């Protein structure tokens, strides 16, 4: 019944459309104006689709499940599906942690009907990038197992507290999955534990993947080429809306100070907890500088990180402040037709012309921006340059946060 009630989202399921009528010639026989409108509407579509006022998760825990089966050796994505996925995932991980600095991410690989955890949940982006680069020598083989991968990720996610945002992103290129049991039971477990599953297909849409994404509130898409693949990945950088039924919870965090060589008693050389895994001498790192946990005084190289000794989440003030831009987003700018004044965009100082049919005005500082700057401010910068350079609007914004 749920499938019957689902909205029609394919072209062949909707009514007949004369899409070519959207392109019209102007008085001089040029198509430039119509093409500019199409590009403008495409750039604005993503922002209009965002849910305004939705409650978003700050502390995200995301597992990326990567298909490494024989189908990933296909060369429709150059040089191969696997190598293309690894390269795009490197950029995705860097941007993910930049936009979500206090979140954690893990990587699972599935091939030969099994699932292997390549990287545990951690907030260290450099570690994941090193692991992905090492996987470039991996040879795709066998079939994937979607159920084994989901069960492996679920073992870690179900232990997390209720305030954490639990997510799984599946990148699959195979058209089959070899599972040991009923995958519908696994999907029901994911739904019960509040895990949001999204899928990016590299070959075609699979019924079971679409059903899983729909049941858990995730998204499903099929990459048409490498550029579209990157767009599909970037859609998962912004946190999804969290369940409104969750109550507010207090999260204990530590703000460690940096131990410098001139800090007296902190100059003693100690083993960094980040590199104290195992008994391999090459992995052990002795340093006289680092970040000291305020609870147990364990030393760590980078932030944010979860203390290996006491489990306290260690962050810096800039990391926490950067996470707040989802809670206090920049308000939508007012879209008005361009009338010739002002002549420059306040952000990039580009000279505005008649080609810029519409410009965008901040409701607080009344500065005018072009389309590219408006998108950059709302999707990457998260701060209005006009408000930031105006003492009155800046102080009012600071008092609110």
N, C-alpha and C positions, 0 to 999 in steps of 0.2 A: 504494500500500500504506500510505503514511503517513497518508493521509486516512481509510482504513478503520480504522486503529488509534487514531485521534484520539478522545479522550473525548467522550461525548455531552454537549453543553452547552445544547441547546435543549429547551424544555418538551415539544415534540411528539415528541422523540426518546427521552424518558425514560418511565418507567412512570406509571400513573394515580395522581394524588395528590389527596387530599381536603384542599385547602389551607384551606377554610373551618373545618375542625375545630380549627385553631390558635387561633381566637377562641372563648373560652368565658366564660360568665357566672359571677360569683362567687355567694356565698350571698345577696347583696342584689340580684342581677340586674344588676350593673354590668359593663361591658366594659372598664373603665379598667385593671384589672390585666393583662388579656391584651394590650391595646394597649401598655402600658408594657413588657411583656416583648418584644414584637416590636421596639419602638424600641431597647431595650437590646441585643438580639441584632444588629440592623442596625449599631449604632455600634461594636460589638466585632468585627464580621466583618472589617473591614479590617486590624485589628491581628493577628487570628488568622491571616490569610492571609499575613502577612509571613514571610519565611524568616529564622528565628533563626540567628544565627551565620554568615550568608552574607557573603562578601567583597564589599564595595561599592566602587565607584569614587569617588575624591575629585575628580579632575580630569576633568570631563566636557566633551565637545565635542558640542554638540547643534545640528543644523540643523532649523529648522521650515519645512516646505514648505506654503505656503498656496495653496489653489485660489482663483483669481480669475476663473474662467470665467463664462459667462453664467448657469449654474445657481446661482451664488452671489448672484444678484439676487432669488432666491425669498424670499418674506416669511413662510415658516413659522417662522423665527426672527426676531424683531422687532429693529430695523426691517427689516433684510435679513440674510441669512446672512453676507455679507461684513462688514458693520458690527458685527454681533454677535460674529463671530470676532475682529475687530480689538480690540474692547473687552475681551473675555475674555483675549486674548493679552497685553494691557498688564498686567493683574493677574497673569497667569501668569509673565511675565518678571520682575516685581518680586519675587515670592515665590521664583522659581527662583534668582535671584542671592542672595537673603537666606539660603536654605538651602544654596546651593552657591556660596560667595563666590569660590572660585578656579577656577570653571568658565567656559566660554566658550559663546556662543550666536550663531547666524547665522540669517538669514531669507531664504527663496527664495519667489518668487511665480511661479505658472504660469498663463498664459492665452494665447489665440491660438496654441495648439500649441507654445508656446515657454516657456522658463524663464529668469527674470531674478533675479540675486542682488541683493536690496535691502540687506542688511547682511552684512558679512563676520563671521567668527568673532571675537568680542571679548567682554571681560568688563565692558563699560560698558553697564549697563542703561538709563541715560538716553538713550543714543544710539538704542537699539532702540525705545524708547517714542516718541521724536520721529519716527522713520521710520514707525512704525505710525500715528501721528496724521496724518502727511502722506498716507498711503495711503487715508484716508477719502474723498478726492476721486477715487480710482481708480474707473473705470467697468468693471464686469465684462463680459468679452467673449470670444467664441470658446469653444474647448474646451481643457481642460488636457492637459498631456503629462507623465505620470508618469515615463516613462523619461528624458526630458530633464532633469527636476528631480533625479532620483536620480543621474544621471551628473554633473550640475553639483556636487551636494553631495559625491559620491564623490571628485572631483578634489582637493578640499581635505582630506577626511578620511583618504585613503590616505597622505598625506604626514606624518601625525602619528605620534609614537613609539608603541611597542607598549603602554606603560603607560597611555596615554590611553584613556578610555572614549568610543567613537565611537557616536553615536546620531543617528537621523533620526526626526522626528515629522511625519507627513503628515496635514493637515486637508483633506479632499476632500468636495465637495458634489455633484460630477457623477457620473453613472452610466456614463460612457465616458471613455476616454483615447486620445489620438491620438499614437502613438509611431512613430518612424522605423525601428525595428528590433525584434528579438526581446527583449522585456522579461525573459524567463526568463534570458537571459545576464546581464543587469544584476543580477538577483536573486542569481545564482550568484556574481557578482563581489562583491556586498555581503557575502555569507556568507563568502567566502574572505578578505576584508579585515577581518572581525570587526566589521562595522557592524550595529548593532541597529536595526531599522526597526519603528516602531509607527504605527498608522493610527487616526484618528478620522473616521468617516463621518458626514455630516450628512443623508444621504438613505437609504441602505440599505447592506447589507454587499455588497462586491464580491468576487468569487472571487479575482481576482488580488491584491487587497490582503490578503485573508485568507491566501492562500498565501505572500505575501512576509513577513508578520508571523510566520507559523509557521516558515518556513525560517530566518529570522534571529534567532529567539528574542524577538521583540517581542510587543506586545499589539495587539489589534484590538477596537474598540468602535464602536457607533453611538449618537449622541446622540439622546435622545428629546425633550428640550427644552433651554432655555438653562441651567437648573440642572444637569441631567444632563451637559450639555456641559462646564460648569465642573468637575464632579466628574471627568469623563474627563481633563481637562487636569491637574488636581491630582494625578492618579495618577502623572504623569511628573515630579513635583517631586523625589521621593525617588530616589536613584540606583539603577539596577538592579544585580543581582549580576554581578560580573565573572567572566571565565573563570578557573578555578582553575589552568590551565596556565601563566598568565603569571607570570614570575619577578619578584621585587621589583627595583625600579629606583630609582636616586637621581635626584632632580629638582633642578636648580640654580635657586635662587630668591634674590632680593634683597630686603632690608628697608630701603627708602630712608628717610632722615631728611627732615623737613619744613624747607624753607628759609624762615626768618622774616626780617622786615625788620630785626631787631636782631642778625642773625647775622654781621655783619662783611662778609666777602667775598661772601657769598651774596645781598647786596642788589642786585646788578647785574640790570638788567632784561633778560630773555631771552625768546626765543620758546618757547612751550609746545609740546612735540612732539605733544600731542593735537590741536592746532588748526593744525598746520603743513602741512596737506594742500593741494596745489595752489598757485596763484598769486593766488587771490582775497584781496584785502587785508582784506575783511570777515571772512574766516575766520581770519586770523592773530591770535593773542592774545599780547600782551606782558605778562608778569607779573613781579613781584619775589618772589612766593611760589610754592611748589609742592613737589613731591616730587622729590628728586634721585636719579637712579640711582646706586647705589654703584659701578658698574663703569665707566660712561662719563660720569657727571654730567649726563646729559640731564634736562630738567625735564618733569614731567607734572603734570596738574591733579588727577587722582583715582587711587585705587587700588581694586581690583587692575587691573593693565594690563600688557601686554607691551611692553617698551621698544622704541620705534620705531628706535632707533639700533643697539643691540647684541642685541636679541632676548631679553634676560633677563626672566624673569617677576618682576614687582614686586608684592609683597603686604605687608600689615601683619600684625602678630602676632595681633590679634583675628580677622582673616579666616581665618588658618590654624587658630586655636583653634576657631572656629565650624565648620570643616569636619570636625573630629575627632569630632563627636557621632555620626557614622555608624559610626566605628570602635569607639567606646565608648558604645553606647546605654544608656539607662536600663533597668535590668532590669525585667522584667514584675512588676507588683504582684500580691499575693495577693488573690484574690477570695473574700470571705467574706460570709455572710448578715448583714444589719444586725440587731443585737440591742438597740439603744437607747443604747449607749455606744460611743464618745463621741457627744455630741449635735451637734457641728459638724464640718464639713469643714475640714481644716487649710489647704487651699489658698484657697478662696473664702469661708470662714467661713459657708457656708450651713448653716442648721439642718436636720439630717437628720431625716427622718420615716419612717413606715412605707411611704410610697411608694417610698423608696429601698431596695428589697429587698436589694440587694447593695452593698457598699462595698469599697474597695481599700486594702490596707495595704502600705506599703513594707517590704521585707524587711530594710532596713538601719536606718532611723530609727524604724520601727514607727508612723509617722503614718498617719492614716486620711484618705482622699480620696473624693469623690463620683465618679460616672462621667464627668461633663464635665471635671473637673480631671484625671482620669487620662488621658483622651484628649488634652487640651491639653498635658500634661507630656510624653507620649511622641511627639506629632506636631509640636509647635511649640516648646515650651520646652526640651526635652531635658535638663532638670535637675530633680531632685526638690527642692522647696522645703524639705522637712524635713531632707534631708541637707545642703543648702547652708547652713542656719542652725545646724546642729549641728557644732561644731568638730571633734569626733572623726571623724565620717563624712566631713566635707569634706576633711580632711587625708589620710585614707586614699585617697579618690578622686583627689586631686591627685597623690599619690605614684604611683598606678597609671598615670596619663596622662603 
